[in-house]
Amino acid sequence: MRPNILIIMVDQLNGTLFPDGPADWLHAPTLKKLAAESVRFPNCYTASPLCAPGRASYMSGQLPSVTGVYDNAAEFGSDIPTYAHHLRRAGYYTALSGKMHFVGPDQLHGFEERLTTDIYPADFGWTPDYRKPGERIDWWYHNMGSVTGAGVAEISNQMEYDDEVAHFAKMKVYDLARGHTGRPWCLTVSFTHPHDPYVTRRKYWDLYKDCEHLMPEVGPIPYDDQDPHSKRIFDANDWRSFDISDEDVRRSRRAYFANISYLDDKIAEVLEALETTRQAETTAILFVSDHGDMLGERGLWYKMNFFEGSARVPMMLKAPGLAPARVDAPVSNIDVCPTLCDIAGVSMDEVMPWTAGETLLPYARGTERTAPVAMEYAAEASYAPMVCLRQGRWKYTRCALDPEQLFDLSADPHELSNLAETPTGDAAEALAHFRAMADARWDLDRFDAEVRRSQARRWVVYEALRQGGYYPWDFQPLQKASERYMRNHMDLNVVEENQRFPRGE
């Protein structure tokens, strides 16, 4: 029997906080229990450290240079198969509750049903512009207000959204238990927390009153000593307009940790529905994030770079017949699509020649992985595409505008010593190895030209479509009131019997 699949996705969750499941000091009992039952991938990386490009890659198994989703306003093409397409084609019911940051008129991308709208806009309004390096687009660029404004609230834009995501997901789990579709199912539940702003409910804030991790391990690095791309991030975040105190940092990190506990409660609601409807034993569960958050390390916040806090994400997989284990080899979010298809027994042969990801099931069962993990970034705060390779203990970064970077993560987990500056011994061999791999994989001049062409076209289209009558692409969930609960074209006896689960107890 093909298993059901439940995907729990969160937003901007720093993978260094999941060294082997949630860190001991995090108040996350639901996720700790899930970790104990799962294969953990503590060295999982995003394909791109930004929402839309990271998510398009995670769904399709392809990097941004292939999907064309370079930034948070780049259209995700309807002709690119996602795991929702593959599974639905094979007979699965597919649904999404929550965020996926699809840009463009296609707001389904293989999902048969969306239970909520998205939290972010679907149009081209957030398009960066490489023709204007250094320009800040103030109305949508990040600034440091999320840090200076951190604290407590009982409701916020994001809490309202995630409360709704959890509710509709739980209701769908109950509905799926009734078995009306007669098909296996794949439900994706995608929360927006712990993404900034760093605001949380009092009950979760109070859990971290005495937390010993409210200050970063690596303090602020002076602006003039930062690498070129980090300087661009500082400038994009308008850092000169804010005076960030240690108390701001502590409050921001405290609220962020608290929102992990908030998510833990939301996830518990969904898993409880799965358990009480007796679907847990036949359901594979994947927990993953789209990218991380620097959380003040090095003075950096949010994402948009390849440092561990931004690029590394948690990933845990629980599946029928899969024993709990830990896989330390680097893996990627682009491996999700082929892994889910492997779990469901669905072939991707027709598109595998163009898919970068690979199934993780062999590695979960003990096969050693040696292939590198690739990452790309070509969005706000960059002036040209950046690429990265992670293999073994090494991480290598290249950009046409910047000096190369090479870090030995075993000896230098905080990435403070760039070995590409004066390579010797093992570092010199590693640098030559990564240079050859990067040369074979990327043509950065071509990559840059394609990004610029995409941006220029989108600026024209967006400005045109905002003139006169505006037709939004934002997804509008449908509530068919005439098909809900009891209506006069229905037999009350049949309705009551069909909607009860379990029956006869």
PLY file of the C-alpha trace (Angstrom):
ply
format ascii 1.0
element vertex 505
property float x
property float y
property float z
element edge 504
property int vertex1
property int vertex2
end_header
0.00 0.00 0.00
1.34 3.43 -0.93
1.84 5.61 2.15
0.16 8.95 2.71
2.62 11.87 2.92
2.48 14.81 5.33
4.98 17.60 4.70
5.48 20.15 7.45
7.38 23.17 6.16
8.44 26.18 8.20
10.02 29.44 7.14
13.46 30.83 7.97
14.39 28.18 10.56
18.13 28.16 11.27
19.49 24.65 10.80
22.30 25.12 13.32
19.57 24.98 16.01
18.89 21.38 14.87
22.24 19.62 15.39
20.35 16.31 15.65
16.73 17.32 16.03
15.90 20.44 18.06
18.67 21.66 20.38
18.23 20.39 23.93
17.42 23.83 25.30
14.58 24.51 22.83
11.06 23.97 24.20
9.86 21.80 21.32
8.49 18.48 22.63
6.57 17.65 19.46
9.56 18.13 17.18
11.84 16.28 19.61
9.52 13.29 19.54
9.39 13.43 15.75
13.20 13.63 15.60
13.53 10.51 17.73
11.37 8.62 15.22
13.00 10.06 12.08
16.06 10.02 9.89
17.74 13.34 10.66
19.80 15.29 8.13
21.68 17.85 10.26
23.68 19.10 7.25
20.80 19.92 4.91
21.04 23.09 2.82
18.63 25.25 0.89
19.05 25.56 -2.86
18.81 29.36 -2.46
18.64 31.36 0.80
15.43 33.23 0.00
11.75 32.21 0.12
10.50 31.92 -3.47
13.66 30.57 -5.12
14.30 28.16 -2.26
10.73 26.84 -2.39
10.56 26.48 -6.18
13.77 24.45 -6.03
12.51 22.33 -3.14
9.28 21.52 -5.01
10.90 20.79 -8.38
14.33 19.35 -7.53
16.05 21.99 -9.67
18.28 24.98 -8.94
17.17 28.61 -9.58
19.34 28.81 -12.70
17.08 26.09 -14.16
13.69 27.09 -12.73
14.22 30.80 -13.49
12.94 31.62 -9.98
15.86 33.85 -9.08
14.16 36.04 -6.48
10.90 36.66 -4.61
9.15 38.09 -7.68
10.25 35.65 -10.39
7.55 33.55 -12.03
7.53 29.82 -11.32
6.76 28.32 -14.73
3.67 26.13 -15.03
5.59 23.64 -17.20
8.01 22.70 -14.41
6.89 19.49 -12.69
6.79 19.57 -8.88
6.36 16.76 -6.40
2.66 17.69 -6.35
2.48 17.03 -10.11
4.36 13.73 -9.90
2.27 12.40 -7.03
-1.04 13.64 -8.41
-0.27 12.10 -11.81
0.26 8.79 -10.00
-3.11 8.98 -8.27
-2.41 10.92 -5.10
-4.70 13.62 -3.79
-2.48 16.70 -3.24
-3.29 19.72 -1.09
-1.52 22.74 0.40
-2.36 24.61 3.57
-0.19 27.70 3.91
2.65 29.50 2.24
4.58 28.49 -0.85
5.29 31.93 -2.36
4.34 31.03 -5.92
4.78 34.01 -8.24
2.64 34.21 -11.35
-0.93 33.34 -12.36
-0.45 29.61 -11.62
-1.04 29.37 -7.87
-1.40 25.58 -7.69
1.63 23.98 -9.37
0.19 20.51 -9.10
-1.81 20.90 -5.91
-5.37 19.77 -6.42
-6.54 22.06 -3.64
-5.22 25.01 -1.66
-6.85 25.52 1.71
-5.58 29.06 2.40
-4.33 32.01 0.44
-0.62 32.84 0.52
0.88 35.35 2.93
3.01 37.03 0.22
2.06 38.69 -3.08
2.00 36.69 -6.29
2.95 39.46 -8.72
6.25 40.95 -9.93
6.32 43.87 -7.50
9.32 42.61 -5.51
11.68 42.44 -8.49
15.28 43.54 -7.81
17.16 45.47 -10.48
20.80 44.66 -11.28
20.87 47.79 -13.47
20.81 49.88 -10.28
23.37 48.35 -7.88
22.99 49.67 -4.37
19.41 50.86 -4.82
17.16 50.24 -1.80
13.51 49.67 -2.63
12.29 50.82 0.74
8.68 49.67 0.64
9.60 45.98 0.48
13.29 45.56 1.27
14.16 44.22 4.71
15.34 46.76 7.24
16.36 46.41 10.86
12.93 47.32 12.23
12.24 43.65 12.91
15.13 43.72 15.38
14.40 47.02 17.10
10.69 46.19 17.24
11.04 42.68 18.68
8.78 41.68 21.56
5.39 40.35 22.62
1.95 40.47 20.99
-1.05 38.20 21.25
-1.88 38.53 17.58
0.05 39.66 14.53
-0.23 39.37 10.77
1.86 36.20 10.83
0.19 34.62 13.85
-3.20 35.13 12.26
-1.89 33.36 9.17
-0.30 30.39 10.92
-3.29 29.88 13.23
-5.35 29.55 10.05
-2.82 27.25 8.38
-2.89 24.86 11.34
-6.68 24.92 11.59
-7.33 24.12 7.94
-4.60 21.48 7.91
-6.10 19.77 10.95
-9.57 19.86 9.42
-8.19 18.37 6.19
-6.50 15.53 8.11
-9.87 14.74 9.70
-11.57 14.90 6.30
-8.99 12.65 4.66
-9.56 10.04 7.35
-13.12 9.65 6.10
-11.68 8.17 2.92
-14.03 9.87 0.48
-11.39 10.21 -2.26
-10.30 6.57 -2.12
-6.76 7.72 -2.93
-3.53 8.08 -0.99
-2.85 11.69 -0.12
-0.04 14.23 0.13
-0.78 17.21 2.37
1.74 20.06 2.60
1.37 22.27 5.69
3.55 25.35 5.32
3.90 27.87 8.15
5.43 31.35 7.92
7.04 31.35 11.39
9.68 31.73 12.75
10.31 34.25 9.93
10.69 37.79 11.24
9.23 40.12 12.50
10.40 38.78 15.84
7.06 38.99 17.64
5.57 36.20 19.76
2.81 35.40 22.24
3.50 35.90 25.93
3.12 32.19 26.81
6.00 31.31 24.49
8.09 34.38 25.33
8.04 33.38 29.00
9.56 29.98 28.19
12.87 31.67 27.36
13.21 34.04 30.30
16.41 32.38 31.49
17.67 31.19 28.11
21.47 31.13 27.87
21.51 31.55 24.10
20.15 35.06 23.67
23.43 36.46 22.36
25.15 35.22 19.17
28.27 33.08 19.44
30.07 35.40 16.99
29.54 39.05 17.80
29.21 41.89 15.29
32.05 42.21 12.81
32.80 45.85 11.91
31.35 46.85 8.56
34.77 47.55 7.03
35.94 44.04 7.98
32.97 42.25 6.45
33.25 40.43 3.10
31.86 42.33 0.08
28.53 40.50 -0.06
27.91 40.92 3.67
28.46 44.65 3.22
25.83 44.63 0.49
23.41 42.90 2.87
24.09 45.50 5.57
23.39 48.26 3.05
20.26 46.57 1.70
18.99 46.28 5.29
19.51 50.03 5.85
21.70 49.35 8.89
22.91 52.95 9.21
19.37 54.11 10.08
19.21 51.89 13.17
21.12 51.68 16.42
21.02 47.99 17.41
21.59 47.42 21.13
22.41 44.15 22.90
18.91 44.25 24.35
17.46 44.43 20.82
19.49 41.35 19.92
18.38 39.44 23.02
14.72 40.30 22.46
14.86 39.32 18.79
16.47 35.96 19.45
14.15 35.30 22.39
11.08 35.95 20.25
12.52 33.79 17.46
13.11 30.87 19.82
9.65 31.40 21.30
8.12 31.16 17.84
9.75 27.75 17.40
7.77 26.72 20.47
4.64 28.31 18.99
5.18 26.25 15.84
5.70 23.16 17.94
2.19 23.61 19.34
0.72 24.19 15.87
2.43 21.09 14.51
1.17 19.13 17.51
-2.42 19.98 16.53
-1.93 18.49 13.08
-0.09 15.39 14.32
-2.71 14.78 16.99
-5.38 14.73 14.29
-3.26 12.27 12.31
-2.82 10.04 15.36
-6.41 10.06 16.57
-7.72 9.24 13.09
-5.39 6.20 12.96
-3.46 7.44 9.95
-0.07 7.88 11.62
1.25 4.39 10.95
0.60 4.67 7.21
1.84 8.23 6.75
5.34 9.44 5.92
6.20 12.77 7.59
8.80 15.22 6.30
9.84 18.27 8.36
11.86 20.93 6.54
12.52 24.68 6.22
13.10 26.81 3.13
16.18 28.65 4.48
17.64 29.89 7.75
18.19 33.14 9.67
21.56 34.58 10.76
20.04 35.79 14.07
22.71 38.41 14.64
25.74 36.17 14.06
28.54 38.37 12.67
26.05 41.26 12.98
23.96 39.78 10.13
20.23 39.13 10.23
17.71 37.28 8.08
19.14 35.34 5.10
20.51 36.13 1.61
23.96 34.56 2.10
25.64 31.15 2.20
26.81 31.24 5.83
25.54 28.34 7.93
22.85 30.28 9.78
21.26 31.42 6.52
21.80 28.43 4.22
21.55 25.42 6.55
18.09 24.10 7.35
16.63 21.28 9.44
15.29 18.22 7.67
13.80 15.11 9.28
12.03 12.20 7.58
9.81 9.62 9.23
8.42 6.94 6.91
6.95 3.44 7.21
9.78 0.89 7.15
12.49 3.53 7.65
14.46 3.16 10.88
15.48 6.29 12.81
19.04 7.32 11.95
21.37 10.27 11.50
22.91 11.12 8.11
25.76 13.60 8.48
26.63 13.94 4.78
25.49 17.23 3.22
22.13 17.03 1.45
19.81 19.58 -0.13
16.21 20.70 -0.29
16.30 19.83 -4.00
16.45 16.20 -2.88
12.92 16.43 -1.47
11.04 15.94 -4.75
12.81 12.71 -5.81
12.71 11.43 -2.21
8.94 11.85 -1.95
8.48 10.17 -5.32
10.69 7.29 -4.16
8.60 6.89 -0.99
5.43 6.77 -3.09
6.89 4.45 -5.74
6.48 7.13 -8.41
8.92 7.27 -11.32
10.61 10.55 -12.28
12.52 8.97 -15.17
11.02 11.27 -17.78
12.47 14.41 -16.17
15.45 13.05 -14.21
17.98 14.12 -16.88
17.07 17.72 -15.97
16.68 17.25 -12.22
19.54 18.05 -9.87
18.11 16.39 -6.76
18.34 12.72 -5.87
16.40 10.44 -3.55
17.68 10.35 0.02
16.31 6.90 0.86
19.56 5.02 0.10
21.47 7.38 2.40
18.82 7.04 5.08
19.50 3.28 4.95
23.25 3.61 5.26
24.70 4.24 1.78
27.44 6.88 1.91
26.82 10.09 -0.02
29.80 11.92 -1.53
28.21 14.17 -4.18
28.43 17.93 -3.53
25.49 20.15 -2.62
25.02 23.21 -4.83
23.45 26.55 -3.92
22.72 29.72 -5.88
21.68 33.27 -5.01
20.69 36.04 -7.42
18.24 38.28 -5.56
18.18 41.45 -3.45
21.51 42.49 -1.87
23.39 40.77 -4.71
24.72 42.63 -7.73
25.55 39.46 -9.67
24.77 35.76 -9.19
26.56 33.94 -6.38
27.13 30.17 -6.26
28.26 27.76 -3.58
29.36 24.12 -3.26
29.31 22.13 -0.02
31.12 18.77 0.07
32.72 16.85 2.90
34.11 19.33 5.39
34.43 22.14 2.85
32.27 25.00 1.64
33.26 27.02 -1.44
31.68 30.27 -2.65
32.15 32.10 -5.94
30.85 35.39 -7.39
32.24 37.28 -10.37
32.38 40.46 -8.27
34.00 39.05 -5.12
37.03 37.10 -3.94
36.44 33.36 -3.61
35.71 31.88 -0.20
36.73 28.46 1.12
35.88 27.34 4.64
36.82 24.19 6.51
33.66 23.68 8.55
35.18 20.97 10.71
37.95 23.22 12.00
36.11 26.53 11.55
32.35 26.05 12.06
31.76 29.81 12.33
33.40 30.46 8.94
35.84 33.06 10.21
38.94 31.99 8.24
38.73 32.24 4.45
41.29 29.68 3.29
41.01 30.82 -0.33
43.05 33.92 0.54
46.30 32.00 1.20
45.63 28.32 0.44
48.17 25.69 1.48
48.14 21.93 1.89
44.66 20.38 1.98
43.07 23.78 1.42
45.01 24.32 -1.81
43.93 20.90 -3.10
40.33 21.56 -2.07
40.33 24.97 -3.76
41.55 23.49 -7.05
38.92 20.75 -6.77
36.07 23.19 -6.16
37.24 25.58 -8.86
37.10 22.75 -11.39
33.63 21.68 -10.23
32.33 25.26 -10.36
33.80 25.79 -13.85
32.06 22.65 -15.07
28.72 23.50 -13.47
28.27 27.26 -14.00
28.80 29.91 -16.66
28.43 32.97 -14.43
28.39 35.44 -17.32
25.47 33.61 -18.89
23.75 33.27 -15.50
24.09 37.02 -14.95
22.69 37.82 -18.40
19.67 35.57 -17.84
18.90 37.17 -14.48
19.14 40.68 -15.95
16.88 39.75 -18.86
14.30 38.30 -16.47
14.38 41.35 -14.22
14.05 43.83 -17.10
11.08 41.99 -18.59
9.31 41.77 -15.24
9.73 45.48 -14.53
7.97 46.28 -17.82
5.15 43.80 -17.22
4.58 44.83 -13.60
4.41 48.55 -14.34
2.04 47.88 -17.23
-0.31 45.64 -15.23
-0.57 48.17 -12.39
-2.05 50.74 -14.77
-5.82 50.81 -15.28
-7.84 47.79 -14.17
-5.72 45.58 -11.94
-6.36 41.83 -11.91
-4.53 40.19 -8.97
-2.95 36.74 -9.14
-3.28 36.16 -5.39
-4.91 32.82 -4.64
-8.52 33.04 -3.46
-9.57 29.95 -1.47
-13.03 28.74 -2.38
-15.54 27.82 0.31
-18.42 26.01 -1.38
-21.06 26.82 1.21
-23.75 24.87 -0.63
-21.68 21.67 -0.30
-20.83 22.03 3.39
-22.53 20.60 6.46
-26.22 19.95 5.65
-28.11 21.26 2.59
-31.48 20.29 1.06
-30.06 18.42 -1.93
-28.46 16.01 0.57
-29.82 13.09 2.57
-29.27 13.98 6.23
-28.81 10.34 7.18
-26.11 9.84 4.57
-24.34 13.07 5.52
-24.18 12.21 9.21
-22.93 8.69 8.51
-20.34 9.70 5.91
-18.88 12.52 7.94
-18.37 10.45 11.08
-14.98 8.88 11.71
-14.48 6.32 13.02
-17.89 4.83 12.33
-19.76 2.34 14.47
-18.04 3.06 17.81
0 1
1 2
2 3
3 4
4 5
5 6
6 7
7 8
8 9
9 10
10 11
11 12
12 13
13 14
14 15
15 16
16 17
17 18
18 19
19 20
20 21
21 22
22 23
23 24
24 25
25 26
26 27
27 28
28 29
29 30
30 31
31 32
32 33
33 34
34 35
35 36
36 37
37 38
38 39
39 40
40 41
41 42
42 43
43 44
44 45
45 46
46 47
47 48
48 49
49 50
50 51
51 52
52 53
53 54
54 55
55 56
56 57
57 58
58 59
59 60
60 61
61 62
62 63
63 64
64 65
65 66
66 67
67 68
68 69
69 70
70 71
71 72
72 73
73 74
74 75
75 76
76 77
77 78
78 79
79 80
80 81
81 82
82 83
83 84
84 85
85 86
86 87
87 88
88 89
89 90
90 91
91 92
92 93
93 94
94 95
95 96
96 97
97 98
98 99
99 100
100 101
101 102
102 103
103 104
104 105
105 106
106 107
107 108
108 109
109 110
110 111
111 112
112 113
113 114
114 115
115 116
116 117
117 118
118 119
119 120
120 121
121 122
122 123
123 124
124 125
125 126
126 127
127 128
128 129
129 130
130 131
131 132
132 133
133 134
134 135
135 136
136 137
137 138
138 139
139 140
140 141
141 142
142 143
143 144
144 145
145 146
146 147
147 148
148 149
149 150
150 151
151 152
152 153
153 154
154 155
155 156
156 157
157 158
158 159
159 160
160 161
161 162
162 163
163 164
164 165
165 166
166 167
167 168
168 169
169 170
170 171
171 172
172 173
173 174
174 175
175 176
176 177
177 178
178 179
179 180
180 181
181 182
182 183
183 184
184 185
185 186
186 187
187 188
188 189
189 190
190 191
191 192
192 193
193 194
194 195
195 196
196 197
197 198
198 199
199 200
200 201
201 202
202 203
203 204
204 205
205 206
206 207
207 208
208 209
209 210
210 211
211 212
212 213
213 214
214 215
215 216
216 217
217 218
218 219
219 220
220 221
221 222
222 223
223 224
224 225
225 226
226 227
227 228
228 229
229 230
230 231
231 232
232 233
233 234
234 235
235 236
236 237
237 238
238 239
239 240
240 241
241 242
242 243
243 244
244 245
245 246
246 247
247 248
248 249
249 250
250 251
251 252
252 253
253 254
254 255
255 256
256 257
257 258
258 259
259 260
260 261
261 262
262 263
263 264
264 265
265 266
266 267
267 268
268 269
269 270
270 271
271 272
272 273
273 274
274 275
275 276
276 277
277 278
278 279
279 280
280 281
281 282
282 283
283 284
284 285
285 286
286 287
287 288
288 289
289 290
290 291
291 292
292 293
293 294
294 295
295 296
296 297
297 298
298 299
299 300
300 301
301 302
302 303
303 304
304 305
305 306
306 307
307 308
308 309
309 310
310 311
311 312
312 313
313 314
314 315
315 316
316 317
317 318
318 319
319 320
320 321
321 322
322 323
323 324
324 325
325 326
326 327
327 328
328 329
329 330
330 331
331 332
332 333
333 334
334 335
335 336
336 337
337 338
338 339
339 340
340 341
341 342
342 343
343 344
344 345
345 346
346 347
347 348
348 349
349 350
350 351
351 352
352 353
353 354
354 355
355 356
356 357
357 358
358 359
359 360
360 361
361 362
362 363
363 364
364 365
365 366
366 367
367 368
368 369
369 370
370 371
371 372
372 373
373 374
374 375
375 376
376 377
377 378
378 379
379 380
380 381
381 382
382 383
383 384
384 385
385 386
386 387
387 388
388 389
389 390
390 391
391 392
392 393
393 394
394 395
395 396
396 397
397 398
398 399
399 400
400 401
401 402
402 403
403 404
404 405
405 406
406 407
407 408
408 409
409 410
410 411
411 412
412 413
413 414
414 415
415 416
416 417
417 418
418 419
419 420
420 421
421 422
422 423
423 424
424 425
425 426
426 427
427 428
428 429
429 430
430 431
431 432
432 433
433 434
434 435
435 436
436 437
437 438
438 439
439 440
440 441
441 442
442 443
443 444
444 445
445 446
446 447
447 448
448 449
449 450
450 451
451 452
452 453
453 454
454 455
455 456
456 457
457 458
458 459
459 460
460 461
461 462
462 463
463 464
464 465
465 466
466 467
467 468
468 469
469 470
470 471
471 472
472 473
473 474
474 475
475 476
476 477
477 478
478 479
479 480
480 481
481 482
482 483
483 484
484 485
485 486
486 487
487 488
488 489
489 490
490 491
491 492
492 493
493 494
494 495
495 496
496 497
497 498
498 499
499 500
500 501
501 502
502 503
503 504
